[in-house]
Amino acid sequence: MQTKLDSTADLVAASLRKMINSGELAEGARLVERDLASQFDVSRIPLREAIQQLVREGIVETQRNRGAVVKTLTAEDVNEIYSLRVLVEGDAIYQSVANMDAEVLARAELTHRLLEKATTPQKQGELNREFHQILYRGCRNARQLRLIAELCAQIERYERLQLRLLEDTPAFQHEHNAILQACKNGDPALAREATVRHIESAKLIVLGILADRQD
């Protein structure tokens, strides 16, 4: 049973995550406990637990003499995040294929078609996440699915990166189609291979954006 402290910490973590995702708390911004405790009207104990949640998710980091700050994404971070995504998402779809029935495949097909017609970044993002979630859910490993969501969130919170990735939706649709066809054919190895290619192509785009930012 979840304690009140856990519940409060989770709510504060969700609020902080939203502030970071929206840019209200920018990269490098300090999370000043006194100010945030007052803002959320909570004690420092659940606030510290909330901050630690974000540290574990890789959204916040602690720095000497500065305390907790919103993490700035680096090329090293991108490589680490996408290397983990290759492992956990590749395995998730590999395990899922055997558990996919006609209904799951039909839902994935529908989401794939809706994504092709989506015209706003928000809708594209929602449908892209839904497409992958449908196909991964069959791995039946709740911890693995949570880890995938956390890794994706570390990239998606950077709005400029997410918008740039969504600009490549037409190209990604070809990759999505390859993943979907492998699942329809009941070929877990091919599904994993197609998923890995898809993740690797997204990584190259993100690394390119970061390189441009440094120029």
Secondary structure, DSSP 8 states (H G I E B T S, - for coil): ---HHHHHHHHHHHHHHHHHHHTSS-TT-B--HHHHHHHHT--HHHHHHHHHHHHHHTSEEEETTTEEEE----HHHHHHHHHHHHHHHHHHHHHHGGG--HHHHHHHHHHHHHHHH--SHHHHHHHHHHHHHHHHGGG--HHHHHHHHHHHHHHHTSHHHHHHHHHTHHHHHHHHHHHHHHHHTT-HHHHHHHHHHHHHHHHHHHHHHHHHHH-
